[in-house]
Amino acid sequence: MSVSTPPPLPASPDEPGAALGVCTTSEAARLLDVSATTVQGMVERGELQAWKTRGGHRRISRSSIDAVRAARRGESPGGGDASPAVSLLVVDDDPAGRARVA
């Protein structure tokens, strides 16, 4: 009798917890293509909405994961294109150079 390892979970609405709109840390890491430690940091920084179960396990909001994924693709969370803001800092100690930039 052999024991087989189940295949990896698909990144789809059929995932465990998807009906509740939540993911585990490892599921979120796979969906975001980052490590579980990175997901934990994102939660601590408030980049992902999450809470802890009574057992101390994180549950991450699927909508916050989708928002991060959309932002990485340059889209707004609602699915439309977002124009990313671009900033440019020019440091020049030459007064003539500063006048050309301003």
C-alpha positions as CSV (number, residue, x, y, z in Angstrom):
1,M,0.0,0.0,0.0
2,S,1.5,3.3,-1.0
3,V,0.7,6.7,0.3
4,S,0.5,9.5,-2.2
5,T,1.1,13.2,-1.6
6,P,-1.9,15.4,-2.6
7,P,-1.2,17.8,-5.5
8,P,-0.5,21.4,-4.7
9,L,-3.6,23.5,-4.2
10,P,-4.7,25.4,-7.3
11,A,-4.8,29.2,-7.3
12,S,-8.6,29.3,-7.9
13,P,-11.8,30.0,-6.1
14,D,-11.9,26.2,-5.3
15,E,-9.2,26.6,-2.6
16,P,-9.9,25.6,1.0
17,G,-11.2,28.7,2.7
18,A,-12.1,30.4,-0.6
19,A,-15.8,30.2,0.3
20,L,-15.1,32.1,3.4
21,G,-12.8,34.6,1.5
22,V,-9.7,33.7,3.5
23,C,-6.4,31.9,3.0
24,T,-3.7,30.4,5.2
25,T,-0.3,32.0,5.3
26,S,1.1,29.3,3.0
27,E,-1.7,29.7,0.5
28,A,-1.2,33.5,0.5
29,A,2.5,33.0,0.0
30,R,1.9,30.7,-3.0
31,L,-0.7,33.1,-4.5
32,L,1.7,36.1,-4.1
33,D,4.8,34.1,-5.1
34,V,6.6,35.0,-1.9
35,S,7.7,33.2,1.2
36,A,5.5,32.6,4.2
37,T,7.8,34.8,6.2
38,T,7.2,37.6,3.7
39,V,3.5,37.2,4.1
40,Q,3.8,37.4,7.8
41,G,5.7,40.7,7.4
42,M,3.1,42.0,5.1
43,V,0.4,41.3,7.7
44,E,2.4,43.0,10.4
45,R,2.9,46.1,8.2
46,G,-0.8,46.2,7.4
47,E,-0.3,45.4,3.7
48,L,-2.6,42.4,4.0
49,Q,-5.7,42.2,6.1
50,A,-5.5,39.2,8.5
51,W,-6.4,37.9,11.9
52,K,-5.3,35.0,14.1
53,T,-7.3,31.9,15.0
54,R,-7.6,30.7,18.6
55,G,-4.7,28.4,17.7
56,G,-2.5,31.3,16.6
57,H,-2.7,30.7,12.9
58,R,-3.1,33.6,10.5
59,R,-6.1,33.8,8.2
60,I,-5.5,36.3,5.4
61,S,-8.4,38.1,3.6
62,R,-8.5,36.9,0.0
63,S,-9.7,40.4,-1.1
64,S,-6.5,41.9,0.3
65,I,-4.4,39.3,-1.6
66,D,-6.3,40.1,-4.8
67,A,-5.6,43.8,-4.2
68,V,-1.9,43.2,-3.8
69,R,-1.8,41.1,-7.0
70,A,-3.7,43.7,-8.9
71,A,-1.4,46.4,-7.7
72,R,1.6,44.4,-8.9
73,R,0.0,44.1,-12.3
74,G,-0.6,47.9,-12.4
75,E,-4.4,47.5,-12.1
76,S,-6.8,49.0,-9.6
77,P,-8.3,46.4,-7.2
78,G,-11.6,46.7,-9.1
79,G,-10.0,45.4,-12.3
80,G,-9.4,48.6,-14.2
81,D,-6.0,50.0,-15.2
82,A,-4.4,52.3,-12.6
83,S,-1.9,54.9,-13.7
84,P,1.0,54.4,-11.2
85,A,2.4,57.6,-9.8
86,V,6.0,58.3,-10.7
87,S,8.3,60.5,-8.7
88,L,11.7,61.8,-9.7
89,L,14.1,63.4,-7.4
90,V,17.0,65.3,-9.0
91,V,19.9,66.4,-6.8
92,D,22.1,68.9,-8.4
93,D,24.4,71.4,-6.7
94,D,24.8,73.5,-9.8
95,P,22.3,76.5,-9.8
96,A,22.0,76.4,-13.6
97,G,21.2,72.7,-13.6
98,R,18.5,73.2,-10.9
99,A,17.0,76.0,-13.0
100,R,16.7,73.7,-16.0
101,V,14.9,71.0,-14.0
102,A,12.5,73.3,-12.2
